[in-house]
Amino acid sequence: MPQSVATIAESELLDGEMKTWFLPDGTRIALYHVNGGFYATQDTCTHENASLTEEGQVEGDRVICTWHYCEFSIIEGTALNSPCSEPLQTYPVTRVDGVLHVHY
């Protein structure tokens, strides 16, 4: 059965920003505010395990890992260029009373 966890107030994440959050099992995820929408992916690049929130940058609806310049779709998790070929895991995000909830 899917579970959800309350994370941060949506006002804490400005459009174009990303932040780190940990799921209850310790999984590190990245929260994003992109073009008015809120999204979550795994925080680890699928190529060399860099933290996207520490080493990456948001450009439009993409997150770029600066270790080897892998690009991923924030919305779908899709790997958009080489050397990355594995997608990021994505997590649905809902807003409840101004708080972002991640479903996992």
Rosetta blueprint (number, residue, H / E / L):
1 M L
2 P L
3 Q L
4 S E
5 V E
6 A E
7 T E
8 I E
9 A E
10 E H
11 S H
12 E H
13 L L
14 L L
15 D L
16 G L
17 E L
18 M E
19 K E
20 T E
21 W E
22 F E
23 L L
24 P L
25 D L
26 G L
27 T L
28 R E
29 I E
30 A E
31 L E
32 Y E
33 H E
34 V E
35 N L
36 G L
37 G E
38 F E
39 Y E
40 A E
41 T E
42 Q E
43 D L
44 T E
45 C L
46 T L
47 H L
48 E L
49 N L
50 A L
51 S E
52 L H
53 T H
54 E H
55 E H
56 G E
57 Q E
58 V E
59 E E
60 G L
61 D L
62 R E
63 V E
64 I E
65 C E
66 T L
67 W L
68 H L
69 Y L
70 C E
71 E E
72 F E
73 S E
74 I L
75 I L
76 E L
77 G L
78 T L
79 A E
80 L L
81 N L
82 S L
83 P L
84 C L
85 S L
86 E L
87 P L
88 L L
89 Q L
90 T E
91 Y E
92 P L
93 V E
94 T E
95 R E
96 V E
97 D L
98 G L
99 V E
100 L E
101 H E
102 V E
103 H E
104 Y L
